Amino acid sequence: MGRLRNSLPMNILLILYHTLLYPYLSYCNIVWGCANNSLIQKLIVLQKRAIRIITRRTFRSSSSPLFIRLKLLKITDIYKFQTALFIYKFNQSLLPRSCLHYFVKNSVRTYDTRKASYFISLPFRTNVRARSIAVSGPRIWDNFPPAVQNCLSFGMIKKKLIEYFISLY
């Protein structure tokens, strides 16, 4: 296996990552991605190991520069990315009617303040509810810069979100 890995070019390994691993990391991530890091720690380690294999780095090398180099999102950022796309679709009325009850828009935004929010904060008492998309989604959205929040097309927001997350690494 070691000889095969060393003989494959990096772009082939990256294609294998996108075909064999990334679909599992992103499928329904909006549902399970909000779990505690202790529950998804094995997936985080697996993703980092795959990135190190692609770039032929040792197991002790830092993974953040590798994610920047390959322009890939970490699993926690895949969750934030998909949540932001869900909220963007909500703002643009692109979701089915069954999903329109998740958020309540804040219609009383007459002037900008430091903590201006696009959504009304829903009450919660448990950690499970706090991690649900109805509560955590608006928090994630409010942390993005206005350049990301005010994108006009779906393709543009995807590009801006990826650039934003990679700039944080």
C-alpha positions as YAML, in Angstrom:
chain: A
units: angstrom
residues:
- id: 1
  name: MET
  ca: [0.00, 0.00, 0.00]
- id: 2
  name: GLY
  ca: [2.86, 2.39, 0.81]
- id: 3
  name: ARG
  ca: [4.41, 1.97, -2.66]
- id: 4
  name: LEU
  ca: [1.08, 2.59, -4.37]
- id: 5
  name: ARG
  ca: [0.47, 5.75, -2.35]
- id: 6
  name: ASN
  ca: [3.95, 7.10, -3.13]
- id: 7
  name: SER
  ca: [3.57, 6.41, -6.85]
- id: 8
  name: LEU
  ca: [0.20, 8.17, -7.30]
- id: 9
  name: PRO
  ca: [0.29, 11.89, -8.15]
- id: 10
  name: MET
  ca: [-1.24, 14.28, -5.62]
- id: 11
  name: ASN
  ca: [-4.09, 15.29, -7.96]
- id: 12
  name: ILE
  ca: [-5.21, 11.64, -8.25]
- id: 13
  name: LEU
  ca: [-5.20, 11.32, -4.47]
- id: 14
  name: LEU
  ca: [-7.21, 14.54, -4.21]
- id: 15
  name: ILE
  ca: [-9.76, 13.16, -6.67]
- id: 16
  name: LEU
  ca: [-9.97, 10.01, -4.55]
- id: 17
  name: TYR
  ca: [-10.58, 12.18, -1.47]
- id: 18
  name: HIS
  ca: [-13.44, 13.97, -3.23]
- id: 19
  name: THR
  ca: [-14.99, 10.73, -4.47]
- id: 20
  name: LEU
  ca: [-14.46, 8.39, -1.52]
- id: 21
  name: LEU
  ca: [-14.26, 10.48, 1.66]
- id: 22
  name: TYR
  ca: [-15.84, 13.90, 1.15]
- id: 23
  name: PRO
  ca: [-19.34, 12.56, 0.34]
- id: 24
  name: TYR
  ca: [-19.43, 10.81, 3.71]
- id: 25
  name: LEU
  ca: [-18.25, 13.93, 5.51]
- id: 26
  name: SER
  ca: [-20.80, 16.18, 3.83]
- id: 27
  name: TYR
  ca: [-23.87, 13.95, 3.52]
- id: 28
  name: CYS
  ca: [-26.54, 15.21, 5.95]
- id: 29
  name: ASN
  ca: [-23.82, 17.13, 7.76]
- id: 30
  name: ILE
  ca: [-26.37, 19.79, 8.60]
- id: 31
  name: VAL
  ca: [-28.04, 17.19, 10.88]
- id: 32
  name: TRP
  ca: [-25.11, 15.42, 12.56]
- id: 33
  name: GLY
  ca: [-22.37, 18.06, 12.19]
- id: 34
  name: CYS
  ca: [-23.55, 19.98, 15.24]
- id: 35
  name: ALA
  ca: [-22.60, 17.12, 17.57]
- id: 36
  name: ASN
  ca: [-19.92, 17.57, 20.22]
- id: 37
  name: ASN
  ca: [-16.35, 17.35, 18.98]
- id: 38
  name: SER
  ca: [-15.89, 14.31, 21.21]
- id: 39
  name: LEU
  ca: [-18.50, 12.46, 19.15]
- id: 40
  name: ILE
  ca: [-17.04, 13.37, 15.76]
- id: 41
  name: GLN
  ca: [-13.38, 13.23, 16.83]
- id: 42
  name: LYS
  ca: [-12.75, 10.03, 14.85]
- id: 43
  name: LEU
  ca: [-14.01, 11.71, 11.69]
- id: 44
  name: ILE
  ca: [-11.78, 14.73, 12.35]
- id: 45
  name: VAL
  ca: [-8.75, 12.45, 12.75]
- id: 46
  name: LEU
  ca: [-9.70, 10.49, 9.62]
- id: 47
  name: GLN
  ca: [-9.98, 13.66, 7.55]
- id: 48
  name: LYS
  ca: [-6.63, 14.96, 8.80]
- id: 49
  name: ARG
  ca: [-5.02, 11.60, 8.06]
- id: 50
  name: ALA
  ca: [-6.39, 11.65, 4.52]
- id: 51
  name: ILE
  ca: [-5.06, 15.18, 3.97]
- id: 52
  name: ARG
  ca: [-1.61, 14.13, 5.19]
- id: 53
  name: ILE
  ca: [-1.64, 11.11, 2.86]
- id: 54
  name: ILE
  ca: [-2.61, 13.29, -0.11]
- id: 55
  name: THR
  ca: [0.22, 15.75, 0.55]
- id: 56
  name: ARG
  ca: [2.67, 13.01, 1.64]
- id: 57
  name: ARG
  ca: [3.34, 14.54, 5.06]
- id: 58
  name: THR
  ca: [4.23, 12.74, 8.25]
- id: 59
  name: PHE
  ca: [1.59, 11.97, 10.85]
- id: 60
  name: ARG
  ca: [2.90, 14.71, 13.13]
- id: 61
  name: SER
  ca: [2.80, 17.56, 10.64]
- id: 62
  name: SER
  ca: [0.29, 20.34, 11.18]
- id: 63
  name: SER
  ca: [-2.85, 19.94, 9.12]
- id: 64
  name: SER
  ca: [-4.04, 23.55, 8.87]
- id: 65
  name: PRO
  ca: [-1.43, 24.59, 6.25]
- id: 66
  name: LEU
  ca: [-2.37, 21.49, 4.26]
- id: 67
  name: PHE
  ca: [-6.05, 22.44, 4.26]
- id: 68
  name: ILE
  ca: [-5.05, 25.91, 3.02]
- id: 69
  name: ARG
  ca: [-2.82, 24.47, 0.32]
- id: 70
  name: LEU
  ca: [-5.54, 22.11, -0.97]
- id: 71
  name: LYS
  ca: [-8.33, 24.65, -0.39]
- id: 72
  name: LEU
  ca: [-10.39, 22.12, 1.54]
- id: 73
  name: LEU
  ca: [-12.72, 22.72, 4.47]
- id: 74
  name: LYS
  ca: [-12.37, 21.00, 7.82]
- id: 75
  name: ILE
  ca: [-15.32, 18.91, 8.94]
- id: 76
  name: THR
  ca: [-16.52, 21.52, 11.43]
- id: 77
  name: ASP
  ca: [-16.42, 24.13, 8.69]
- id: 78
  name: ILE
  ca: [-18.30, 21.84, 6.30]
- id: 79
  name: TYR
  ca: [-21.14, 22.00, 8.84]
- id: 80
  name: LYS
  ca: [-20.99, 25.79, 9.02]
- id: 81
  name: PHE
  ca: [-20.77, 25.98, 5.23]
- id: 82
  name: GLN
  ca: [-23.86, 23.84, 4.69]
- id: 83
  name: THR
  ca: [-25.77, 25.67, 7.42]
- id: 84
  name: ALA
  ca: [-24.92, 29.01, 5.80]
- id: 85
  name: LEU
  ca: [-26.14, 27.73, 2.43]
- id: 86
  name: PHE
  ca: [-29.38, 26.58, 4.08]
- id: 87
  name: ILE
  ca: [-29.91, 30.02, 5.61]
- id: 88
  name: TYR
  ca: [-29.05, 31.70, 2.30]
- id: 89
  name: LYS
  ca: [-31.74, 29.59, 0.62]
- id: 90
  name: PHE
  ca: [-34.13, 30.61, 3.41]
- id: 91
  name: ASN
  ca: [-33.36, 34.30, 2.83]
- id: 92
  name: GLN
  ca: [-33.86, 33.91, -0.91]
- id: 93
  name: SER
  ca: [-37.10, 31.86, -0.44]
- id: 94
  name: LEU
  ca: [-35.58, 28.84, -2.18]
- id: 95
  name: LEU
  ca: [-36.55, 26.29, 0.48]
- id: 96
  name: PRO
  ca: [-39.69, 24.16, 0.47]
- id: 97
  name: ARG
  ca: [-42.55, 25.36, 2.64]
- id: 98
  name: SER
  ca: [-41.89, 22.64, 5.20]
- id: 99
  name: CYS
  ca: [-38.56, 24.33, 6.10]
- id: 100
  name: LEU
  ca: [-39.84, 27.89, 6.45]
- id: 101
  name: HIS
  ca: [-40.66, 27.57, 10.15]
- id: 102
  name: TYR
  ca: [-37.02, 27.06, 11.26]
- id: 103
  name: PHE
  ca: [-36.14, 30.75, 11.43]
- id: 104
  name: VAL
  ca: [-37.90, 34.02, 12.19]
- id: 105
  name: LYS
  ca: [-36.55, 37.09, 10.41]
- id: 106
  name: ASN
  ca: [-35.92, 40.17, 12.48]
- id: 107
  name: SER
  ca: [-38.07, 42.79, 10.77]
- id: 108
  name: VAL
  ca: [-37.20, 45.60, 13.21]
- id: 109
  name: ARG
  ca: [-33.74, 46.54, 11.86]
- id: 110
  name: THR
  ca: [-34.11, 50.26, 11.46]
- id: 111
  name: TYR
  ca: [-30.46, 51.07, 12.14]
- id: 112
  name: ASP
  ca: [-27.20, 49.15, 12.46]
- id: 113
  name: THR
  ca: [-25.85, 48.35, 15.88]
- id: 114
  name: ARG
  ca: [-22.93, 46.23, 17.07]
- id: 115
  name: LYS
  ca: [-25.11, 43.18, 17.62]
- id: 116
  name: ALA
  ca: [-27.58, 43.56, 14.76]
- id: 117
  name: SER
  ca: [-29.07, 40.19, 13.93]
- id: 118
  name: TYR
  ca: [-30.97, 39.12, 10.84]
- id: 119
  name: PHE
  ca: [-33.02, 36.65, 12.85]
- id: 120
  name: ILE
  ca: [-34.91, 36.60, 16.12]
- id: 121
  name: SER
  ca: [-33.12, 34.43, 18.67]
- id: 122
  name: LEU
  ca: [-35.26, 31.46, 19.64]
- id: 123
  name: PRO
  ca: [-35.35, 30.39, 23.31]
- id: 124
  name: PHE
  ca: [-33.82, 27.08, 24.39]
- id: 125
  name: ARG
  ca: [-33.20, 25.22, 27.64]
- id: 126
  name: THR
  ca: [-31.18, 22.20, 26.55]
- id: 127
  name: ASN
  ca: [-27.89, 21.73, 24.74]
- id: 128
  name: VAL
  ca: [-29.62, 19.62, 22.11]
- id: 129
  name: ARG
  ca: [-31.90, 22.53, 21.21]
- id: 130
  name: ALA
  ca: [-28.97, 24.96, 21.34]
- id: 131
  name: ARG
  ca: [-27.19, 22.89, 18.67]
- id: 132
  name: SER
  ca: [-30.25, 22.61, 16.43]
- id: 133
  name: ILE
  ca: [-30.24, 24.47, 13.15]
- id: 134
  name: ALA
  ca: [-33.03, 26.78, 14.33]
- id: 135
  name: VAL
  ca: [-30.82, 28.16, 17.12]
- id: 136
  name: SER
  ca: [-27.25, 27.68, 15.89]
- id: 137
  name: GLY
  ca: [-27.97, 28.61, 12.27]
- id: 138
  name: PRO
  ca: [-28.70, 32.30, 12.93]
- id: 139
  name: ARG
  ca: [-25.66, 32.51, 15.22]
- id: 140
  name: ILE
  ca: [-23.43, 31.12, 12.49]
- id: 141
  name: TRP
  ca: [-24.97, 33.48, 9.91]
- id: 142
  name: ASP
  ca: [-24.51, 36.55, 12.12]
- id: 143
  name: ASN
  ca: [-20.77, 35.84, 12.47]
- id: 144
  name: PHE
  ca: [-20.14, 36.16, 8.73]
- id: 145
  name: PRO
  ca: [-18.93, 39.48, 7.31]
- id: 146
  name: PRO
  ca: [-21.44, 41.58, 5.33]
- id: 147
  name: ALA
  ca: [-19.62, 40.74, 2.09]
- id: 148
  name: VAL
  ca: [-20.68, 37.12, 2.57]
- id: 149
  name: GLN
  ca: [-24.18, 37.85, 3.87]
- id: 150
  name: ASN
  ca: [-25.06, 40.16, 0.98]
- id: 151
  name: CYS
  ca: [-24.10, 37.86, -1.90]
- id: 152
  name: LEU
  ca: [-26.59, 37.87, -4.73]
- id: 153
  name: SER
  ca: [-26.03, 34.45, -6.30]
- id: 154
  name: PHE
  ca: [-25.74, 30.95, -4.95]
- id: 155
  name: GLY
  ca: [-22.42, 30.33, -6.71]
- id: 156
  name: MET
  ca: [-20.95, 33.55, -5.35]
- id: 157
  name: ILE
  ca: [-21.87, 32.78, -1.74]
- id: 158
  name: LYS
  ca: [-20.33, 29.33, -2.02]
- id: 159
  name: LYS
  ca: [-17.10, 30.86, -3.28]
- id: 160
  name: LYS
  ca: [-17.08, 33.60, -0.62]
- id: 161
  name: LEU
  ca: [-17.79, 31.13, 2.19]
- id: 162
  name: ILE
  ca: [-14.93, 28.85, 1.17]
- id: 163
  name: GLU
  ca: [-12.57, 31.84, 0.96]
- id: 164
  name: TYR
  ca: [-13.77, 33.04, 4.37]
- id: 165
  name: PHE
  ca: [-13.25, 29.68, 6.09]
- id: 166
  name: ILE
  ca: [-9.84, 29.12, 4.53]
- id: 167
  name: SER
  ca: [-8.76, 32.60, 5.62]
- id: 168
  name: LEU
  ca: [-9.44, 31.55, 9.24]
- id: 169
  name: TYR
  ca: [-6.98, 28.61, 9.15]
...
